[in-house]
Amino acid sequence: MNYPQGVFAICIIALILNLPFGWLRTYTRKFSLAWIACIHAPIPIVALIRIYTDTKWIYIPLFLIFSIGGQILGAKLKAKFKSS
């Protein structure tokens, strides 16, 4: 894998994959089982992509940052559409 483009692609996948889960998370009670599931459900998918592409583990914090960003952005998009 070509690392700069491959790592960037996985980051974007992590962000996009977490958007709907961030959206759904806003409908759940904080710290409930559904809330925890919304946060953790995309992690195995991103991990499998990382393993399949043989990306080094050193990039995991970067993928985590983009995943958190996707969760936050998904929640903000839901709030924006709700107020419109």
Secondary structure, DSSP 8 states (H G I E B T S, - for coil): --HHHHHHHHHHHHHHHHHHHHHHHTTS-TTSHHHHHHHHTTHHHHHHHHHHTT--GGGHHHHHHHHHHHHHHHHHHHHHHHH-
